[in-house]
Amino acid sequence: MRPLSLTVTLVLGVGSVRREKKQKERGRSDRFIFDFRSAAVAMARTNKKVTGAKSATTVVPTKRSRDIYTNPDNVVYIDVDEDTENPQTKRAKKSAGGRRPEKAKPVEEAFTAARCLSWFQSYATAPAAKTPRGEKSKASSNDSILDAEGMEKFYASVGIDPSDILALILSQRLGVSSMEATISQAQWMALMTSLSCDSDTKLRKQLPSFLKEYQSRAKLLRLCEYVFGLAKKPEEKAIAKEVAVELFSMMMKTTWPAYPTFCKFLQQSEVRGVTLDTFCGLCDVANKYPTVDILLKSYDSTSAFPSLADDFVAWLVTEVTSGEVTTGDVDESME
C-alpha cells in the first residue's frame, strides 16, 4: 500500500521527480528532471503558464544559476540568459569542462644571426674610411663599431643606467679593454650568440640573472679586477680616491645599503689612493655583509679584509652610537 504522502504528491504535485544517474560525459551529477520541463523551457521566454499533472505552474525567467526547482507556490524558476551564445562557443565550453579555453601564449622567436646583426647595426656607426679623392670607400659592414653614442642609445633601449653595475658587467662580457674603447661587430656577435639574444626584449629579460650570477664571490672579484684595470693608469699601482669613489658608486649603490655611509667615510678619510687588493677587499665586504645591521653584528676583524674595511666598521660603530647614523634608516633606504 502506498504511503499517504506519496499519494498526495502524485495527485496534487507539480509532477514526479526522478534522479538521474551521474552522467560523466556532461560533467554534472544529481540533476533533477521534471516531467513538464521541456514544456516549461519552451514557454519560459514568454512567461506563460504551463500545465503540470494536476495543477497550473507559472514559469518565471531568472538570472540565477542553472538550477530548476519548485517552491510551495508551484512556481518554477528557470535560468534564462539574455544574451545568446554562439553554438560553437557553447560546445567549446562544454568540451573544456564549463571553462573558457585559455588563450595560447605567444611563442618567442628563435635566435637568428641575421636578426642579431641587424640589431647591432641599428646602434652601430660605420667608421669614416680614408680614401683618395674620387675613389669609393671600401669600408664594409664588418667595420661597423659601437661607439659611446651608440652605447648610450643601447643602454636606454634595454633599461640600463650607464653608471650602474650592469653596465660594467656588459662591458666585461663584451671584452671592452678601456674606458674609451669601442665595441666591434665580432665582439657583439660573440656575446649575443652565446646568450641567444637578438633583440632588446630578449636581453632585457636576462638582466636580472646577470645580477644574481655576480653575487658569486669568484665572479664578483673578477669583475672588480676588470673595473680596476679600466680605471688604473698603466704606470701606476693605485687609483686616486676620487676615482675609487666613482667606481664604488657603480659597484655598490644599487646593491649595498651601507654605500652612502661608506662613501661619506671614504671622502672624510685621509686615504689618497686605493690599491687593487683594497678595492677588491671592500667589494668583498659589501657582498658578504649585505646590510648595515649584519655588518655591525657579524663583521670579523680577524679576517683577511683590508685595514680600510676595519677602519670603516670602527667609524660606523661610533656614528651609530652617537646617533649620527641609524641602521634601520640606512637599510630601509634600499627598499
URSULUR-V567247 format. One record per residue. RES is the residue in one small letter. D_FIRST is the distance of its C-alpha to the first C-alpha in whole Angstrom. Layout:
RES;D_FIRST, RES;D_FIRST
This chain:
m;0, r;4, p;7, l;9, s;12, l;10, t;10, v;14, t;15, l;14, v;16, l;19, g;19, v;22, g;21, s;18, v;20, r;20, r;23, e;25, k;27, k;31, q;33, k;36, e;39, r;38, g;38, r;35, s;32, d;28, r;29, f;26, i;26, f;25, d;24, f;27, r;29, s;32, a;32, a;33, v;35, a;37, m;37, a;38, r;42, t;42, n;40, k;38, k;34, v;32, t;29, g;25, a;22, k;22, s;25, a;28, t;29, t;33, v;34, v;37, p;39, t;40, k;42, r;40, s;39, r;37, d;34, i;31, y;29, t;27, n;28, p;26, d;29, n;27, v;31, v;31, y;34, i;35, d;39, v;41, d;45, e;48, d;50, t;49, e;50, n;51, p;49, q;51, t;51, k;47, r;47, a;50, k;48, k;45, s;47, a;48, g;45, g;45, r;48, r;51, p;54, e;57, k;60, a;62, k;65, p;69, v;70, e;74, e;77, a;78, f;82, t;85, a;88, a;89, r;87, c;89, l;92, s;91, w;90, f;93, q;95, s;93, y;95, a;98, t;102, a;104, p;107, a;111, a;112, k;116, t;118, p;121, r;121, g;120, e;118, k;114, s;112, k;111, a;108, s;105, s;101, n;102, d;104, s;102, i;102, l;99, d;102, a;101, e;100, g;98, m;96, e;96, k;94, f;92, y;91, a;90, s;88, v;86, g;86, i;88, d;91, p;94, s;95, d;92, i;91, l;89, a;93, l;94, i;92, l;92, s;96, q;96, r;93, l;95, g;98, v;100, s;104, s;105, m;104, e;106, a;105, t;103, i;100, s;100, q;98, a;98, q;97, w;94, m;93, a;93, l;91, m;88, t;88, s;87, l;85, s;83, c;84, d;85, s;84, d;84, t;80, k;80, l;83, r;82, k;78, q;80, l;83, p;80, s;80, f;84, l;84, k;82, e;84, y;87, q;86, s;87, r;90, a;92, k;91, l;92, l;95, r;96, l;95, c;98, e;100, y;100, v;100, f;103, g;105, l;104, a;106, k;109, k;112, p;113, e;116, e;114, k;112, a;110, i;109, a;110, k;108, e;107, v;106, a;104, v;102, e;101, l;100, f;98, s;96, m;95, m;94, m;92, k;91, t;88, t;87, w;89, p;88, a;91, y;93, p;95, t;96, f;97, c;99, k;101, f;102, l;103, q;105, q;107, s;108, e;111, v;110, r;112, g;110, v;107, t;107, l;105, d;104, t;103, f;101, c;99, g;99, l;98, c;95, d;94, v;93, a;91, n;89, k;89, y;88, p;86, t;86, v;89, d;87, i;86, l;90, l;91, k;89, s;89, y;93, d;95, s;98, t;99, s;98, a;100, f;99, p;103, s;104, l;104, a;100, d;101, d;103, f;100, v;98, a;100, w;101, l;97, v;97, t;100, e;98, v;95, t;96, s;98, g;95, e;97, v;94, t;90, t;88, g;85, d;87, v;88, d;85, e;83, s;85, m;84, e;81
